[in-house]
Amino acid sequence: MDALRAGMDATKPLRCGLVLILAVGTIIGCQADSHVVRSRAQMPTDPLAPILPPPPPHVGGVNAVASPSADVVAESSAVIGQPITPTKTDDVVPASWSGLKPLPTVAELIKNSTPRVRVVAVVGQNNVITDKEVMESVWQQYRELAFLDGPAREAKQRELYNQSLRRLIERELILDELSTKLRKAGKTQVLDELREAAVEATDRQIREIRKMFKLESDEEFATWLRIQALTLPVLRRQLERQFMAQQFIQSMLKEKGRRISLGEIRDYYDKHPEEFRVPDRVKWQHIFISSARHPSPQAAHEHATAILKAAHSGADFAELSKRYDNGSAAGQGGFGLGEKVGEILPADIAPTVWSLQPGQISGIITTPTGYHIVKVVERDYAGILPFDQKVQAQIRDKLTEAQTAAEMKKLIDELWRKGVVRIIHE
């Protein structure tokens, strides 16, 4: 399932890149956070969640209006795992409508209804997370369960379930915040563009999955999903909503982040020398000519000499190895065994391998079993990597990632504090 953790029309380009991120960021930057909104509406196009409403109260009179029936809900094109459409809690029923009651809130529906799928969390007033979506998130981490049995497997599955539930809640908190800020700014069209970009990005990801696993037909793809214990509606929902949340987070962090200075990079390099210490390492190619494959040792030597001459004349060493090697290198792209001290095999040729510079080709090395020719492709010498541009870029990326993670944690903690999250226990 790692493929799930890694076009567009010419007339309708994807608008989810920096322009969209900057648009979201600009709008967000204009909003004041002085007032905390505890209950926020979900995006208007989200369909009803698949739950059955409570049975209607027994009300007499010709003016009585019954609650929606199970058949109505079943025909509402509900998609498993989608948020519930906002319901108003301040509806006023005319006094002349004897026996009628206000429409129930989402919380009341969940409390008093018979669920088609079990709702395990409500974020804000209207964003629901179902047990099915959490479980599919767990199965995407199946490798962590594959080799466990009994109590160990059950414990690990509970752990993964709780982790997945928390991540999904955080995703919905992020999307709730995104929706609130854009609506306050009167920029709902940006939300529509982001949703459209999420659909296009998800289509692309699904095409990549199908290409990776060679799932040419819809039937093959459906079978693959069943084997993985996944469903396409839930998978699409996860990919689309995760894309939207990531775009929002990037815009927020762009505002909060700052560029790492060269002084910070140098300070990190000086304080963490162990991270830049490298051992002797060599990447080398090998051709072995076995004496047993020739009429005599002299014939084998002459054959090795001809190959060496071809290598010095510019022939591709890897191709020569694939063609003439009598050992393991021919099946390994021409590369020899071992990269570190004590790993080079056969040990007889190790001193020669370590003595060569990158690009150098050895002479013929004689051993009891035959003749060897080696070429060094890459060579690292033991010591501390120099403070060059490559190392600086690595440190900058690492510090930027740490800074982003810290800001991300602060943002998520803030959303947890001001958001409304209800965990629904069995």
C-alpha positions, 0 to 999 in steps of 0.5 A: 500500500505504499503506493497510496502514501506516493491529466488534465485537459489542455483547455482546463489546466490544473489550478492547484499549484503555487497560484492557488496556494498563494491565493488561499494564503493571501485570503487567510492572511487577511483574516483576524483570528480574534473570534473563535468559531465553535460550530462551522458549516461544511462545504455546500456540495457535500452530500448527506451522510448515510444514516437512517433518521429516527422514526417519526413521532406519532402526531395527529392532524392533517397538518402533520409532516412525518420525518424522512423515511428510510427509503428517502435516505437510501435514495439520497445518493449518499456516499459512505464517509461524506460529511453531513449537510448543515442543518439549522438549529434555529428553525421556528415552526409556526404555532398554527402547525400543531405537533410539528417540531424543529428539524433535528441537528446532526448530533441529534440525528446521530444520537437517535438514528440507526446508522447504515455505517457507524459514525465514530467522530463528528468534527464541528457540527457537520463533518463526520468520520465513519468507522469504515473510513478509519478501518480503510486507513488502517488496512493501508498500513497492513504491513504493520499487521501482516506478521502479527497474530493473536493479542499482538495483532489485536493490540497493534490494530487498536493502536493503528485505529486510534492513530488513523482516527486522530489523523482523520480528525485533524484533517477535518479540523484543517478543512473546517478552518479552511472553509471558515476563513474563505467564507469569512473572506467571501472567497468561496470560489477559491474553495470551489477551485481547490475542490476541483483541483483535488478531484483532478489530482486524485484522478491522476493518483488513481491513474498512477496506481492503476499503471503501477499495478498494471490494472488496465480494466475497471474490473481489475481495479475493482478486484485489486481494491477488494483484495486490499480491503478498500473501496473506491468512494472512500479512497477518493474521499481520502485522497481529495480531502488530504490534498485540500488539507495539504494545500491549506497547510502549505499556505499557512506555513508559508506565512509563518515560515522563514528562510534558514540562514547560512549561519544556522546551517554552519552551526548545525554542521559544527555541532553534529559532525557525526551526521557527516562522517562517512566510512570508506566506500567503493562502488565497483564493476567486475569481470571474472574469467574462470579457468575452468571455462577454458581449455587451459589457464593460458587460454583463459588469460589470453581471453581476459587480456582481450577483454581488458584491451576492449575496456581500455579502448572505451567499451562499456565495462558493464556491457563487457561484464554482462557478456563475459563475466563467469561470476555473479556480476553479470546478473547484477548489472556488472557490479561486484559484491561489497561496498565497505571494508571487509565486504569485498568479495572475493577477498583476494581482489579487495586490495586492488579495488581499494587502491583504484580511483574512480574511473580507473580500470585494474590490470589482470588479477590472478587468483587460484580460480581464474582472472579478474578485471575491476573498475571503480565507479564511485569512491568515498573516503573515510572522514567528515564530508566537506561543508560544500553546497551539497551538504549545505542543501541537505542541512537546509532541507533538514532544518526547514523540515523541522521548522515546518513540523514545529509550526504544523504541530502548533497549528494542529494544537490550536485547531484542537483547542478551538475546534469542536470534536466529538468522539462517539463510543459504542 
